[in-house]
Amino acid sequence: MLSDIEISQQTSIKKITEVAKTLRINAEGLIPYGHYKAKIDLASLNLTNKPDGKLILVTAISPTPPGEGKTTTTVGLGDALNHIGKQAAICLREPSMGPVFGMKGGATGGGYAQVVPMEDINLHFTGDFSAIALAHNLLSALIDNHIHQGNALGIDPRQITWKRVMDMNDRALRQIVVGLGGKVNGQTREDGFDIVVASEVMAIFCLSNSLKDLKQRLGNIVIGYGFDGHAIHARELKAHGAMAVLLKDAIKPNLVQSLEGTPALIHGGPFANIAHGCNSVIATKLALKLADYVVTEAGFGADLGAEKFIDIKCRKSGLQPAVCVIVATVRALKYHGGVEVRDLTPENLVAIKAGLVNLEKHVENITQHYNLPCVVAINRFTTDTESEIALIEASMGKRGVKVILAEHWAKGGAGAANLAHEVVRLAESTISSMHFVYEDADPLWEKMRKVATKIYGAADIIASRRIRALIDELQNDYGHYPICVAKTQSSFSTDATLKGAPKGHTVTIREVRLCAGAEFIVMLCDDIMTMPGLPKDPCATRIDIDDDGVVSGLY
C-alpha cells in the first residue's frame, strides 16, 4: 500500500494558473510561488457583486489515537461536490511544524483526499508562519529594548505578558530568563516561549478583515503593565506599523489544490486546543465569493473548534455555516467505549454502544446549542462491520440525523459522493438560524460557565481567588469580548483520560490571558500548555530526504 506522501508524489497535478482559472482568477490576481502554489491578490479581484456561496463546516468527535480523518474528509467532500457537478473550494488551516515533527507527521489529508504539494504545505509553504513569528518577536525585542533604553513608558518587567514564539515543539523554552550577562545585555527578567500557533499575532492574522484592520488590531495588543498598573499597548511602542509590514504579503491567501484539482485556500493556522482553531476570515470570505460551496474545518471536535468557529469567528465576521459535518470512525467510537488501540479491529457492539455517547454529545452541541443542521460522516475502514454501522445509524436516526459512509481516503471524491449529495440537500432545503452559546452582554464568568455546562457537560467551573479577581478586573473593560478556552482536545472534560461523554465534572480555570488585539479572553484550563513538547518517538526521526531531493516520512 502506498503511503500518503507516495500517493502525493505519484499524482500528476495542475499548474496553479490552471487551478486559478476554475475560480475565475486572472493572471493579475495571482502571485505564483513556483508552479503549484500562489498567493491571491485581493486588490486585483472585482468580487463586489458576486453573491456568497454556501459554507460547509466539518468538525468531528473527540480525537482519539486511531484518528478520525477530519481534514481528509474536508478535502474528500470538496472533491465530491465537484464530482457531482457543483462548484466547490476548500478552506484549511496551514499546518504547524511543531506537530509535523512531533506527533502528526503532516496535516494535509490522506490517501486520495489530500491537498498538494503536501511537502511544501507541511513545511515552510509560502512563509506565512515565519512572518507571523517575526512580527511577534519584533514586538518582544522592542519591549526589551525600550526598557534597556530608559523605560519611558514605565513598563514593569515583572508584569510583561508578551512572550516570544517559535514554530516548533520545545518544552525547554516554556520558562526562561533573558538579559543574562550584565547590563549591556538588557534587563534580566523571566520570559518564555509559546508556539507560533498560540501567538496573539496568529489570532489577529486570522480574524482581521483587511490590512488596515490587521494593523489596528496589532496596535491594540496589551504587552504588559506599568509600575502603576495601567495597560501598555503595542502602539505605545510604535511597533504595529513595522509588524504590519512584516505581514503585508502573508495576509494574502494561499491557493493550492487537491489531488483532483479542487481549489484549496490554505491560510493561517491557530491551534484549536490553545487558540481558536480556524483558518483566516479573509480566505473564507474570499472563497465564498469564488465558489458556490466552500468546505472548511474547525480544529478537533464540536466542543472545541466548532464552538470557537461559531462563538468567535462567526460572531466577529458575520459568517454562518449552512451545514455541519461531524466526522467519526467505528474504531474511534470503540476507543471511546473503552477499547484499547491494539484491540480496535474485531467487531465489538458493546464498545460501539458505550462510545456512541461521545458522538451523541457532539451532535447535541451542533443541533441544539448551535442550532445548525448536520450529517454524520463515517470515515470507513475495511474492518468495519454492517452490524457496527447499523448501531450507529440507529442511534443517529433517533435524533433525525443521517449517517453517510464515506470512502474518500481510498476512492477520492467519488467515494464521498453520497455525503456530498446529503450536504447539498441540507444546504438547499434548510434555513438555519445559528445560535451562539452565550451573548456578548453575558459576564466573562457566565460565558465560561455556559460553555462548560452546555458544551462540555460540566456541573460548574471554579478558579482560585486570584484568577477570579483577574476575571472580574478584565470584566470592566473587556467584558463584551468572547472567550477562547484552552483545554485538552481528548475529552469533554479537562482530564484527557476521560473518554466518552463524562458529565458532572468541574472545569478549573488555571490562567487567564487578555488578547486585546484579537478581541477575546483566553481561559486556560488545568494543565494545558501553550508550548507543546516533543513525544518520546517524534516524527522528525522518520522524516528524511534522498540525494535527488525526494522527501519521505511525511504522512
Rosetta blueprint (number, residue, H / E / L):
1 M L
2 L L
3 S L
4 D H
5 I H
6 E H
7 I H
8 S H
9 Q H
10 Q H
11 T L
12 S L
13 I L
14 K L
15 K L
16 I H
17 T H
18 E H
19 V H
20 A H
21 K H
22 T H
23 L L
24 R L
25 I L
26 N L
27 A H
28 E H
29 G H
30 L E
31 I E
32 P E
33 Y L
34 G L
35 H L
36 Y L
37 K L
38 A E
39 K E
40 I E
41 D L
42 L H
43 A H
44 S H
45 L L
46 N L
47 L L
48 T L
49 N L
50 K L
51 P L
52 D L
53 G L
54 K E
55 L E
56 I E
57 L E
58 V E
59 T E
60 A E
61 I L
62 S L
63 P L
64 T L
65 P L
66 P L
67 G L
68 E L
69 G L
70 K H
71 T H
72 T H
73 T H
74 T H
75 V H
76 G H
77 L H
78 G H
79 D H
80 A H
81 L H
82 N H
83 H H
84 I L
85 G L
86 K L
87 Q L
88 A E
89 A E
90 I E
91 C E
92 L E
93 R L
94 E L
95 P L
96 S L
97 M H
98 G H
99 P H
100 V H
101 F H
102 G L
103 M L
104 K L
105 G L
106 G L
107 A L
108 T L
109 G E
110 G E
111 G L
112 Y L
113 A E
114 Q E
115 V E
116 V E
117 P L
118 M H
119 E H
120 D H
121 I H
122 N H
123 L L
124 H L
125 F L
126 T L
127 G L
128 D H
129 F H
130 S H
131 A H
132 I H
133 A H
134 L H
135 A H
136 H H
137 N H
138 L H
139 L H
140 S H
141 A H
142 L H
143 I H
144 D H
145 N H
146 H H
147 I H
148 H H
149 Q L
150 G L
151 N L
152 A L
153 L L
154 G L
155 I E
156 D E
157 P E
158 R E
159 Q E
160 I E
161 T L
162 W L
163 K L
164 R E
165 V E
166 M E
167 D L
168 M L
169 N L
170 D L
171 R H
172 A H
173 L H
174 R L
175 Q L
176 I E
177 V E
178 V E
179 G L
180 L L
181 G L
182 G L
183 K H
184 V H
185 N H
186 G L
187 Q L
188 T L
189 R E
190 E E
191 D E
192 G L
193 F E
194 D E
195 I E
196 V H
197 V H
198 A H
199 S L
200 E H
201 V H
202 M H
203 A H
204 I H
205 F H
206 C H
207 L H
208 S L
209 N L
210 S L
211 L H
212 K H
213 D H
214 L H
215 K H
216 Q H
217 R H
218 L H
219 G H
220 N L
221 I L
222 V E
223 I E
224 G E
225 Y E
226 G E
227 F L
228 D L
229 G L
230 H L
231 A E
232 I E
233 H E
234 A H
235 R H
236 E H
237 L H
238 K L
239 A L
240 H H
241 G H
242 A H
243 M H
244 A H
245 V H
246 L H
247 L L
248 K L
249 D L
250 A L
251 I L
252 K L
253 P L
254 N E
255 L E
256 V E
257 Q E
258 S E
259 L L
260 E L
261 G L
262 T L
263 P E
264 A E
265 L E
266 I E
267 H L
268 G L
269 G L
270 P L
271 F L
272 A L
273 N L
274 I L
275 A L
276 H L
277 G L
278 C L
279 N L
280 S L
281 V H
282 I H
283 A H
284 T H
285 K H
286 L H
287 A H
288 L H
289 K H
290 L H
291 A L
292 D L
293 Y E
294 V E
295 V E
296 T E
297 E E
298 A L
299 G L
300 F L
301 G L
302 A L
303 D L
304 L L
305 G H
306 A H
307 E H
308 K H
309 F H
310 I H
311 D H
312 I H
313 K H
314 C H
315 R H
316 K H
317 S H
318 G L
319 L L
320 Q L
321 P L
322 A L
323 V E
324 C E
325 V E
326 I E
327 V E
328 A E
329 T L
330 V H
331 R H
332 A H
333 L H
334 K H
335 Y H
336 H H
337 G L
338 G L
339 V L
340 E L
341 V H
342 R H
343 D H
344 L L
345 T L
346 P L
347 E L
348 N L
349 L H
350 V H
351 A H
352 I H
353 K H
354 A H
355 G H
356 L H
357 V H
358 N H
359 L H
360 E H
361 K H
362 H H
363 V H
364 E H
365 N H
366 I H
367 T H
368 Q H
369 H H
370 Y L
371 N L
372 L L
373 P L
374 C E
375 V E
376 V E
377 A E
378 I E
379 N E
380 R L
381 F L
382 T L
383 T L
384 D L
385 T L
386 E H
387 S H
388 E H
389 I H
390 A H
391 L H
392 I H
393 E H
394 A H
395 S H
396 M H
397 G H
398 K L
399 R L
400 G L
401 V L
402 K L
403 V E
404 I E
405 L E
406 A E
407 E L
408 H H
409 W H
410 A H
411 K H
412 G H
413 G H
414 A H
415 G H
416 A H
417 A H
418 N H
419 L H
420 A H
421 H H
422 E H
423 V H
424 V H
425 R H
426 L H
427 A H
428 E H
429 S H
430 T L
431 I L
432 S L
433 S L
434 M L
435 H L
436 F L
437 V L
438 Y L
439 E L
440 D L
441 A L
442 D L
443 P L
444 L H
445 W H
446 E H
447 K H
448 M H
449 R H
450 K H
451 V H
452 A H
453 T H
454 K H
455 I H
456 Y L
457 G L
458 A L
459 A L
460 D E
461 I E
462 I E
463 A E
464 S L
465 R H
466 R H
467 I H
468 R H
469 A H
470 L H
471 I H
472 D H
473 E H
474 L H
475 Q H
476 N H
477 D H
478 Y H
479 G L
480 H L
481 Y L
482 P L
483 I E
484 C E
485 V E
486 A E
487 K L
488 T L
489 Q L
490 S L
491 S L
492 F L
493 S L
494 T L
495 D L
496 A L
497 T L
498 L L
499 K L
500 G L
501 A L
502 P L
503 K L
504 G L
505 H L
506 T E
507 V E
508 T E
509 I E
510 R E
511 E E
512 V E
513 R E
514 L E
515 C E
516 A L
517 G L
518 A L
519 E L
520 F E
521 I E
522 V E
523 M E
524 L E
525 C E
526 D L
527 D L
528 I L
529 M L
530 T L
531 M L
532 P L
533 G L
534 L L
535 P L
536 K L
537 D L
538 P L
539 C H
540 A H
541 T H
542 R H
543 I L
544 D E
545 I E
546 D L
547 D L
548 D L
549 G L
550 V L
551 V E
552 S E
553 G L
554 L L
555 Y L
